[in-house]
Amino acid sequence: MKSYMCLICGWIYNEEEGSPDEGIPAGTKWEDVPITWTCPECGAQKSDFEMVEI
């Protein structure tokens, strides 16, 4: 499982945890997150995220 960081605010999307409060269940791979999804912290688009190693 990978993690992706918002380049605008630093919020981390972790594939293992998902983002249940935004309707993305745990275990959802980044490529399966809808293109219309936005960062829950700052509203940045999916394209504003970059894979990070934690």
N, CA, C and O atoms as a Maestro MAE file, in Angstrom:
{
 s_m_m2io_version
 :::
 2.0.0
}

f_m_ct {
 s_m_title
 :::
 protein
 m_atom[216] {
  # First column is atom index #
  i_m_mmod_type
  r_m_x_coord
  r_m_y_coord
  r_m_z_coord
  i_m_residue_number
  s_m_chain_name
  s_m_pdb_residue_name
  s_m_pdb_atom_name
  i_m_atomic_number
  :::
  1 25 0.839 -1.183 0.000 1 A "MET " " N  " 7
  2 3 0.000 0.000 0.000 1 A "MET " " CA " 6
  3 2 0.882 1.245 0.000 1 A "MET " " C  " 6
  4 15 1.949 1.272 0.614 1 A "MET " " O  " 8
  5 25 0.416 2.264 -0.697 2 A "LYS " " N  " 7
  6 3 1.187 3.490 -0.858 2 A "LYS " " CA " 6
  7 2 0.486 4.661 -0.174 2 A "LYS " " C  " 6
  8 15 -0.687 4.582 0.190 2 A "LYS " " O  " 8
  9 25 1.234 5.739 -0.013 3 A "SER " " N  " 7
  10 3 0.700 6.971 0.555 3 A "SER " " CA " 6
  11 2 0.949 8.117 -0.419 3 A "SER " " C  " 6
  12 15 1.947 8.130 -1.139 3 A "SER " " O  " 8
  13 25 0.037 9.067 -0.431 4 A "TYR " " N  " 7
  14 3 0.121 10.220 -1.321 4 A "TYR " " CA " 6
  15 2 -0.095 11.479 -0.493 4 A "TYR " " C  " 6
  16 15 -1.004 11.538 0.335 4 A "TYR " " O  " 8
  17 25 0.748 12.490 -0.722 5 A "MET " " N  " 7
  18 3 0.680 13.718 0.051 5 A "MET " " CA " 6
  19 2 0.174 14.872 -0.810 5 A "MET " " C  " 6
  20 15 0.573 15.032 -1.963 5 A "MET " " O  " 8
  21 25 -0.701 15.660 -0.227 6 A "CYS " " N  " 7
  22 3 -1.175 16.870 -0.879 6 A "CYS " " CA " 6
  23 2 -0.029 17.883 -0.899 6 A "CYS " " C  " 6
  24 15 0.528 18.221 0.145 6 A "CYS " " O  " 8
  25 25 0.318 18.363 -2.094 7 A "LEU " " N  " 7
  26 3 1.418 19.314 -2.220 7 A "LEU " " CA " 6
  27 2 1.027 20.708 -1.742 7 A "LEU " " C  " 6
  28 15 1.885 21.573 -1.571 7 A "LEU " " O  " 8
  29 25 -0.266 20.924 -1.527 8 A "ILE " " N  " 7
  30 3 -0.740 22.234 -1.073 8 A "ILE " " CA " 6
  31 2 -0.691 22.343 0.455 8 A "ILE " " C  " 6
  32 15 -0.161 23.312 0.998 8 A "ILE " " O  " 8
  33 25 -1.251 21.333 1.146 9 A "CYS " " N  " 7
  34 3 -1.354 21.442 2.610 9 A "CYS " " CA " 6
  35 2 -0.628 20.342 3.385 9 A "CYS " " C  " 6
  36 15 -0.488 20.441 4.604 9 A "CYS " " O  " 8
  37 25 -0.167 19.300 2.698 10 A "GLY " " N  " 7
  38 3 0.575 18.242 3.384 10 A "GLY " " CA " 6
  39 2 -0.279 17.096 3.910 10 A "GLY " " C  " 6
  40 15 0.254 16.184 4.543 10 A "GLY " " O  " 8
  41 25 -1.591 17.114 3.668 11 A "TRP " " N  " 7
  42 3 -2.457 16.019 4.121 11 A "TRP " " CA " 6
  43 2 -2.051 14.736 3.399 11 A "TRP " " C  " 6
  44 15 -1.729 14.758 2.211 11 A "TRP " " O  " 8
  45 25 -2.069 13.624 4.122 12 A "ILE " " N  " 7
  46 3 -1.635 12.343 3.571 12 A "ILE " " CA " 6
  47 2 -2.834 11.424 3.314 12 A "ILE " " C  " 6
  48 15 -3.657 11.195 4.199 12 A "ILE " " O  " 8
  49 25 -2.915 10.901 2.076 13 A "TYR " " N  " 7
  50 3 -3.875 9.845 1.758 13 A "TYR " " CA " 6
  51 2 -3.115 8.532 1.815 13 A "TYR " " C  " 6
  52 15 -2.147 8.333 1.081 13 A "TYR " " O  " 8
  53 25 -3.553 7.644 2.682 14 A "ASN " " N  " 7
  54 3 -2.937 6.332 2.836 14 A "ASN " " CA " 6
  55 2 -3.897 5.297 2.263 14 A "ASN " " C  " 6
  56 15 -5.035 5.187 2.720 14 A "ASN " " O  " 8
  57 25 -3.444 4.533 1.259 15 A "GLU " " N  " 7
  58 3 -4.326 3.550 0.620 15 A "GLU " " CA " 6
  59 2 -4.884 2.550 1.629 15 A "GLU " " C  " 6
  60 15 -6.032 2.122 1.506 15 A "GLU " " O  " 8
  61 25 -4.096 2.181 2.610 16 A "GLU " " N  " 7
  62 3 -4.527 1.206 3.605 16 A "GLU " " CA " 6
  63 2 -5.697 1.721 4.436 16 A "GLU " " C  " 6
  64 15 -6.602 0.965 4.790 16 A "GLU " " O  " 8
  65 25 -5.668 3.029 4.746 17 A "GLU " " N  " 7
  66 3 -6.709 3.638 5.582 17 A "GLU " " CA " 6
  67 2 -7.875 4.197 4.767 17 A "GLU " " C  " 6
  68 15 -8.996 4.290 5.268 17 A "GLU " " O  " 8
  69 25 -7.611 4.569 3.512 18 A "GLY " " N  " 7
  70 3 -8.641 5.211 2.707 18 A "GLY " " CA " 6
  71 2 -8.988 6.577 3.270 18 A "GLY " " C  " 6
  72 15 -8.173 7.209 3.943 18 A "GLY " " O  " 8
  73 25 -10.191 7.023 2.993 19 A "SER " " N  " 7
  74 3 -10.706 8.286 3.528 19 A "SER " " CA " 6
  75 2 -12.202 8.113 3.746 19 A "SER " " C  " 6
  76 15 -13.019 8.699 3.037 19 A "SER " " O  " 8
  77 25 -12.553 7.286 4.753 20 A "PRO " " N  " 7
  78 3 -13.968 6.918 4.962 20 A "PRO " " CA " 6
  79 2 -14.921 8.102 5.119 20 A "PRO " " C  " 6
  80 15 -16.070 8.032 4.683 20 A "PRO " " O  " 8
  81 25 -14.452 9.191 5.739 21 A "ASP " " N  " 7
  82 3 -15.327 10.354 5.929 21 A "ASP " " CA " 6
  83 2 -15.702 11.001 4.593 21 A "ASP " " C  " 6
  84 15 -16.707 11.705 4.499 21 A "ASP " " O  " 8
  85 25 -14.889 10.758 3.566 22 A "GLU " " N  " 7
  86 3 -15.167 11.292 2.230 22 A "GLU " " CA " 6
  87 2 -15.695 10.215 1.293 22 A "GLU " " C  " 6
  88 15 -15.779 10.437 0.085 22 A "GLU " " O  " 8
  89 25 -16.052 9.047 1.834 23 A "GLY " " N  " 7
  90 3 -16.648 7.990 1.022 23 A "GLY " " CA " 6
  91 2 -15.656 7.077 0.321 23 A "GLY " " C  " 6
  92 15 -16.044 6.325 -0.573 23 A "GLY " " O  " 8
  93 25 -14.366 7.125 0.710 24 A "ILE " " N  " 7
  94 3 -13.347 6.265 0.112 24 A "ILE " " CA " 6
  95 2 -12.988 5.193 1.139 24 A "ILE " " C  " 6
  96 15 -12.313 5.494 2.124 24 A "ILE " " O  " 8
  97 25 -13.427 3.942 0.929 25 A "PRO " " N  " 7
  98 3 -13.188 2.893 1.926 25 A "PRO " " CA " 6
  99 2 -11.715 2.508 2.065 25 A "PRO " " C  " 6
  100 15 -10.920 2.691 1.143 25 A "PRO " " O  " 8
  101 25 -11.372 1.977 3.226 26 A "ALA " " N  " 7
  102 3 -10.015 1.486 3.480 26 A "ALA " " CA " 6
  103 2 -9.628 0.477 2.401 26 A "ALA " " C  " 6
  104 15 -10.452 -0.321 1.955 26 A "ALA " " O  " 8
  105 25 -8.363 0.526 1.990 27 A "GLY " " N  " 7
  106 3 -7.873 -0.397 0.985 27 A "GLY " " CA " 6
  107 2 -8.049 0.088 -0.443 27 A "GLY " " C  " 6
  108 15 -7.689 -0.624 -1.381 27 A "GLY " " O  " 8
  109 25 -8.598 1.293 -0.630 28 A "THR " " N  " 7
  110 3 -8.803 1.821 -1.976 28 A "THR " " CA " 6
  111 2 -7.485 2.334 -2.541 28 A "THR " " C  " 6
  112 15 -6.863 3.229 -1.970 28 A "THR " " O  " 8
  113 25 -7.063 1.763 -3.665 29 A "LYS " " N  " 7
  114 3 -5.836 2.186 -4.337 29 A "LYS " " CA " 6
  115 2 -6.031 3.590 -4.903 29 A "LYS " " C  " 6
  116 15 -7.141 3.984 -5.260 29 A "LYS " " O  " 8
  117 25 -4.931 4.332 -4.978 30 A "TRP " " N  " 7
  118 3 -4.980 5.719 -5.446 30 A "TRP " " CA " 6
  119 2 -5.614 5.827 -6.820 30 A "TRP " " C  " 6
  120 15 -6.410 6.731 -7.071 30 A "TRP " " O  " 8
  121 25 -5.260 4.899 -7.720 31 A "GLU " " N  " 7
  122 3 -5.815 4.969 -9.082 31 A "GLU " " CA " 6
  123 2 -7.325 4.733 -9.113 31 A "GLU " " C  " 6
  124 15 -7.981 5.063 -10.100 31 A "GLU " " O  " 8
  125 25 -7.882 4.160 -8.035 32 A "ASP " " N  " 7
  126 3 -9.323 3.913 -7.957 32 A "ASP " " CA " 6
  127 2 -10.085 5.047 -7.267 32 A "ASP " " C  " 6
  128 15 -11.316 5.039 -7.221 32 A "ASP " " O  " 8
  129 25 -9.344 6.025 -6.731 33 A "VAL " " N  " 7
  130 3 -9.991 7.197 -6.135 33 A "VAL " " CA " 6
  131 2 -10.524 8.050 -7.294 33 A "VAL " " C  " 6
  132 15 -9.776 8.341 -8.228 33 A "VAL " " O  " 8
  133 25 -11.788 8.452 -7.253 34 A "PRO " " N  " 7
  134 3 -12.367 9.223 -8.369 34 A "PRO " " CA " 6
  135 2 -11.587 10.507 -8.654 34 A "PRO " " C  " 6
  136 15 -11.101 11.160 -7.731 34 A "PRO " " O  " 8
  137 25 -11.473 10.861 -9.915 35 A "ILE " " N  " 7
  138 3 -10.749 12.068 -10.333 35 A "ILE " " CA " 6
  139 2 -11.409 13.325 -9.758 35 A "ILE " " C  " 6
  140 15 -10.762 14.365 -9.636 35 A "ILE " " O  " 8
  141 25 -12.690 13.229 -9.408 36 A "THR " " N  " 7
  142 3 -13.416 14.383 -8.861 36 A "THR " " CA " 6
  143 2 -13.192 14.560 -7.359 36 A "THR " " C  " 6
  144 15 -13.603 15.570 -6.789 36 A "THR " " O  " 8
  145 25 -12.542 13.581 -6.712 37 A "TRP " " N  " 7
  146 3 -12.260 13.657 -5.276 37 A "TRP " " CA " 6
  147 2 -11.321 14.826 -5.006 37 A "TRP " " C  " 6
  148 15 -10.447 15.123 -5.820 37 A "TRP " " O  " 8
  149 25 -11.499 15.488 -3.869 38 A "THR " " N  " 7
  150 3 -10.618 16.593 -3.489 38 A "THR " " CA " 6
  151 2 -10.088 16.384 -2.077 38 A "THR " " C  " 6
  152 15 -10.678 15.653 -1.281 38 A "THR " " O  " 8
  153 25 -8.979 17.028 -1.781 39 A "CYS " " N  " 7
  154 3 -8.360 16.939 -0.459 39 A "CYS " " CA " 6
  155 2 -9.348 17.401 0.612 39 A "CYS " " C  " 6
  156 15 -9.919 18.486 0.497 39 A "CYS " " O  " 8
  157 25 -9.556 16.588 1.653 40 A "PRO " " N  " 7
  158 3 -10.509 16.976 2.697 40 A "PRO " " CA " 6
  159 2 -10.037 18.160 3.544 40 A "PRO " " C  " 6
  160 15 -10.844 18.781 4.236 40 A "PRO " " O  " 8
  161 25 -8.756 18.474 3.498 41 A "GLU " " N  " 7
  162 3 -8.227 19.585 4.285 41 A "GLU " " CA " 6
  163 2 -8.297 20.922 3.548 41 A "GLU " " C  " 6
  164 15 -8.697 21.934 4.123 41 A "GLU " " O  " 8
  165 25 -7.905 20.920 2.263 42 A "CYS " " N  " 7
  166 3 -7.798 22.210 1.566 42 A "CYS " " CA " 6
  167 2 -8.566 22.276 0.249 42 A "CYS " " C  " 6
  168 15 -8.647 23.341 -0.363 42 A "CYS " " O  " 8
  169 25 -9.137 21.144 -0.198 43 A "GLY " " N  " 7
  170 3 -9.917 21.142 -1.426 43 A "GLY " " CA " 6
  171 2 -9.090 21.007 -2.695 43 A "GLY " " C  " 6
  172 15 -9.615 21.169 -3.797 43 A "GLY " " O  " 8
  173 25 -7.790 20.711 -2.550 44 A "ALA " " N  " 7
  174 3 -6.931 20.543 -3.726 44 A "ALA " " CA " 6
  175 2 -7.401 19.351 -4.558 44 A "ALA " " C  " 6
  176 15 -8.018 18.421 -4.039 44 A "ALA " " O  " 8
  177 25 -7.102 19.394 -5.840 45 A "GLN " " N  " 7
  178 3 -7.487 18.314 -6.741 45 A "GLN " " CA " 6
  179 2 -6.548 17.122 -6.587 45 A "GLN " " C  " 6
  180 15 -5.450 17.241 -6.043 45 A "GLN " " O  " 8
  181 25 -6.999 15.987 -7.072 46 A "LYS " " N  " 7
  182 3 -6.201 14.756 -7.018 46 A "LYS " " CA " 6
  183 2 -4.852 14.945 -7.697 46 A "LYS " " C  " 6
  184 15 -3.866 14.336 -7.283 46 A "LYS " " O  " 8
  185 25 -4.788 15.769 -8.721 47 A "SER " " N  " 7
  186 3 -3.537 16.016 -9.442 47 A "SER " " CA " 6
  187 2 -2.505 16.771 -8.594 47 A "SER " " C  " 6
  188 15 -1.331 16.839 -8.958 47 A "SER " " O  " 8
  189 25 -2.945 17.337 -7.462 48 A "ASP " " N  " 7
  190 3 -2.047 18.048 -6.568 48 A "ASP " " CA " 6
  191 2 -1.418 17.145 -5.520 48 A "ASP " " C  " 6
  192 15 -0.821 17.629 -4.558 48 A "ASP " " O  " 8
  193 25 -1.549 15.835 -5.701 49 A "PHE " " N  " 7
  194 3 -0.965 14.865 -4.766 49 A "PHE " " CA " 6
  195 2 0.227 14.179 -5.407 49 A "PHE " " C  " 6
  196 15 0.294 14.020 -6.625 49 A "PHE " " O  " 8
  197 25 1.170 13.775 -4.561 50 A "GLU " " N  " 7
  198 3 2.369 13.079 -5.029 50 A "GLU " " CA " 6
  199 2 2.643 11.908 -4.093 50 A "GLU " " C  " 6
  200 15 2.469 12.017 -2.879 50 A "GLU " " O  " 8
  201 25 3.080 10.774 -4.676 51 A "MET " " N  " 7
  202 3 3.381 9.595 -3.866 51 A "MET " " CA " 6
  203 2 4.566 9.902 -2.949 51 A "MET " " C  " 6
  204 15 5.546 10.519 -3.365 51 A "MET " " O  " 8
  205 25 4.459 9.463 -1.702 52 A "VAL " " N  " 7
  206 3 5.542 9.643 -0.730 52 A "VAL " " CA " 6
  207 2 5.827 8.332 -0.043 52 A "VAL " " C  " 6
  208 15 4.960 7.460 0.031 52 A "VAL " " O  " 8
  209 25 7.033 8.187 0.460 53 A "GLU " " N  " 7
  210 3 7.418 7.013 1.247 53 A "GLU " " CA " 6
  211 2 7.419 7.444 2.703 53 A "GLU " " C  " 6
  212 15 8.059 8.426 3.080 53 A "GLU " " O  " 8
  213 25 6.689 6.689 3.513 54 A "ILE " " N  " 7
  214 3 6.602 7.028 4.951 54 A "ILE " " CA " 6
  215 2 7.226 5.909 5.745 54 A "ILE " " C  " 6
  216 15 7.267 5.973 6.974 54 A "ILE " " O  " 8
  :::
 }
 m_bond[215] {
  # First column is bond index #
  i_m_from
  i_m_to
  i_m_order
  :::
  1 1 2 1
  2 2 3 1
  3 3 4 2
  4 3 5 1
  5 5 6 1
  6 6 7 1
  7 7 8 2
  8 7 9 1
  9 9 10 1
  10 10 11 1
  11 11 12 2
  12 11 13 1
  13 13 14 1
  14 14 15 1
  15 15 16 2
  16 15 17 1
  17 17 18 1
  18 18 19 1
  19 19 20 2
  20 19 21 1
  21 21 22 1
  22 22 23 1
  23 23 24 2
  24 23 25 1
  25 25 26 1
  26 26 27 1
  27 27 28 2
  28 27 29 1
  29 29 30 1
  30 30 31 1
  31 31 32 2
  32 31 33 1
  33 33 34 1
  34 34 35 1
  35 35 36 2
  36 35 37 1
  37 37 38 1
  38 38 39 1
  39 39 40 2
  40 39 41 1
  41 41 42 1
  42 42 43 1
  43 43 44 2
  44 43 45 1
  45 45 46 1
  46 46 47 1
  47 47 48 2
  48 47 49 1
  49 49 50 1
  50 50 51 1
  51 51 52 2
  52 51 53 1
  53 53 54 1
  54 54 55 1
  55 55 56 2
  56 55 57 1
  57 57 58 1
  58 58 59 1
  59 59 60 2
  60 59 61 1
  61 61 62 1
  62 62 63 1
  63 63 64 2
  64 63 65 1
  65 65 66 1
  66 66 67 1
  67 67 68 2
  68 67 69 1
  69 69 70 1
  70 70 71 1
  71 71 72 2
  72 71 73 1
  73 73 74 1
  74 74 75 1
  75 75 76 2
  76 75 77 1
  77 77 78 1
  78 78 79 1
  79 79 80 2
  80 79 81 1
  81 81 82 1
  82 82 83 1
  83 83 84 2
  84 83 85 1
  85 85 86 1
  86 86 87 1
  87 87 88 2
  88 87 89 1
  89 89 90 1
  90 90 91 1
  91 91 92 2
  92 91 93 1
  93 93 94 1
  94 94 95 1
  95 95 96 2
  96 95 97 1
  97 97 98 1
  98 98 99 1
  99 99 100 2
  100 99 101 1
  101 101 102 1
  102 102 103 1
  103 103 104 2
  104 103 105 1
  105 105 106 1
  106 106 107 1
  107 107 108 2
  108 107 109 1
  109 109 110 1
  110 110 111 1
  111 111 112 2
  112 111 113 1
  113 113 114 1
  114 114 115 1
  115 115 116 2
  116 115 117 1
  117 117 118 1
  118 118 119 1
  119 119 120 2
  120 119 121 1
  121 121 122 1
  122 122 123 1
  123 123 124 2
  124 123 125 1
  125 125 126 1
  126 126 127 1
  127 127 128 2
  128 127 129 1
  129 129 130 1
  130 130 131 1
  131 131 132 2
  132 131 133 1
  133 133 134 1
  134 134 135 1
  135 135 136 2
  136 135 137 1
  137 137 138 1
  138 138 139 1
  139 139 140 2
  140 139 141 1
  141 141 142 1
  142 142 143 1
  143 143 144 2
  144 143 145 1
  145 145 146 1
  146 146 147 1
  147 147 148 2
  148 147 149 1
  149 149 150 1
  150 150 151 1
  151 151 152 2
  152 151 153 1
  153 153 154 1
  154 154 155 1
  155 155 156 2
  156 155 157 1
  157 157 158 1
  158 158 159 1
  159 159 160 2
  160 159 161 1
  161 161 162 1
  162 162 163 1
  163 163 164 2
  164 163 165 1
  165 165 166 1
  166 166 167 1
  167 167 168 2
  168 167 169 1
  169 169 170 1
  170 170 171 1
  171 171 172 2
  172 171 173 1
  173 173 174 1
  174 174 175 1
  175 175 176 2
  176 175 177 1
  177 177 178 1
  178 178 179 1
  179 179 180 2
  180 179 181 1
  181 181 182 1
  182 182 183 1
  183 183 184 2
  184 183 185 1
  185 185 186 1
  186 186 187 1
  187 187 188 2
  188 187 189 1
  189 189 190 1
  190 190 191 1
  191 191 192 2
  192 191 193 1
  193 193 194 1
  194 194 195 1
  195 195 196 2
  196 195 197 1
  197 197 198 1
  198 198 199 1
  199 199 200 2
  200 199 201 1
  201 201 202 1
  202 202 203 1
  203 203 204 2
  204 203 205 1
  205 205 206 1
  206 206 207 1
  207 207 208 2
  208 207 209 1
  209 209 210 1
  210 210 211 1
  211 211 212 2
  212 211 213 1
  213 213 214 1
  214 214 215 1
  215 215 216 2
  :::
 }
}
